[in-house]
Amino acid sequence: MPASDPPITLYRLQACPYCERVVRVLQDLDLDYTSRFVEPMHSERNVVKRVAGSRPVPAIVDERTGVTMSESANVVEYLESTYGSGLVDGGAD
């Protein structure tokens, strides 16, 4: 992975509310990430299946921790528990 590539890759659909939920958390935590838009048809999301083991989106790959997962609630919980410590209400004074 080149040094300029963010360590988190988000596989998502255009206008997907579950994907947008993950995007909001990534932005709130000020995390750099790469978006990869995938095929809308579930059966054609082979890139997601290849990296995550199944086709649901949103899915993330975090090169920093070696974690790959899907399902928005799981991803949000992971991001907040991994990167959100001490960031409640926008950070410490």
C-alpha positions, -999 to 999 in steps of 0.1 A, spaced: 0 0 0 15 33 -10 21 58 18 -4 82 3 -33 57 5 -56 60 35 -55 28 56 -93 24 56 -113 14 25 -151 17 25 -171 -3 0 -204 14 -5 -234 21 -27 -245 54 -40 -273 70 -18 -273 40 6 -284 53 41 -265 26 59 -233 35 39 -239 72 47 -241 64 84 -206 49 82 -194 79 62 -207 103 89 -188 84 116 -156 83 95 -159 121 91 -169 127 127 -138 108 138 -117 127 112 -104 94 97 -90 94 62 -105 67 40 -110 56 4 -145 51 -10 -151 23 -34 -185 24 -50 -198 -11 -59 -224 -27 -81 -260 -21 -69 -270 -56 -77 -261 -78 -47 -251 -108 -68 -225 -87 -87 -206 -74 -57 -177 -98 -63 -151 -73 -51 -168 -70 -17 -171 -108 -15 -134 -111 -23 -123 -87 4 -149 -92 31 -161 -128 25 -197 -117 18 -215 -92 -4 -234 -68 20 -224 -31 22 -212 -10 38 -180 -30 43 -146 -17 55 -111 -29 53 -88 -13 79 -52 -20 70 -40 -4 102 -57 -31 124 -62 -59 99 -100 -58 104 -124 -64 76 -162 -63 83 -196 -54 70 -230 -43 83 -233 -7 93 -240 -12 130 -209 -34 134 -187 -10 114 -199 20 134 -193 2 167 -158 -9 156 -149 26 144 -161 43 176 -145 18 199 -112 17 179 -108 54 170 -133 73 192 -118 70 226 -118 104 243 -136 120 214 -170 122 230 -186 157 223 -158 166 199 -128 160 221 -113 171 254 -108 207 264 
